[in-house]
Amino acid sequence: MVAPACGTIRPMSISERVAGLYEVLHRRRDTRGEFTGAPIPDEALHRVLTAAHAAPSVGLSQPWDFILVRDDTTRRAFRDHVNAERGTFAARLEPGRAELFDRIKVEGILESTLGIVVTYDPDRGSPAVLGRHAIADAGLYSVCLAIQNLWLAATAEDLGVGWVSFYREDVLRRLLHIPARLRPVAWLCVGPVAGLPGKPDLERVGWRTRIPVEDVMHHERYRERSSR
């Protein structure tokens, strides 16, 4: 809704809604070093999690859970594990690539206000999850949709989100007492940020460049292209 100068409330036009949606989509970033550590208003956090929970899911199974992690000891233990995995990855790189990787920050675990760990429960809605019989990973895809909803809602709330992927699932299970049947899909660093960069970090440091959308579009059938 938009409040004009006279104080009355008028509905947003279609063009305003569309412009707002695309602005959030393109402003979203994977945040690392921009967190301020400031608190997240409870109302904003509830809106973000409600948006995540509103995601579509196969058979309406809603197979996600959200673990909110604020404890400093837990976060430091996870950060130490992530640093060890970073070292494992770096050791496999060619010297020039390793030097470039050394400039990349891969997490904001301690700088962010909290961690949100998103898990996948394959038993949710079982035994007959409508639509999953032919595509076993449809439930996992559903969790990814919830994460995207969370990310976009957080961006609209001027919060940053950083997806930490340098971890072993069994280590995170043990750290947070996650049952063996559940899969920890993401540790998301979430919190207020000083600002969001205009380009993704990996693009700014020269690790990768964005592929034009035309290069990933196919008509009628898949067509092989040169690798990038």
Buried (B, 14 or more C-beta within 10 A) or exposed (E): EEEEEEEEEEEEEEEEEEEEEEEBEEEBBBBBBBBBEEEBEEEBBEBBBEBBBEBEBBBEBBBBBBBEBEEEEBBEBBBEBBEEBBEEEBEEEEEEEEEBBEEBBBBBBBBBBBBBBBBBBBEBBEEEBEBBEEEEEBBBBBBBBBBBBBBBBBBBBEBBBBBBEBBBEEBBBEBBEBEEEBBBBBBBBBBBBEEBBEEBBBEEBEBEEEEEEEEEEEEEEEEEEEEE
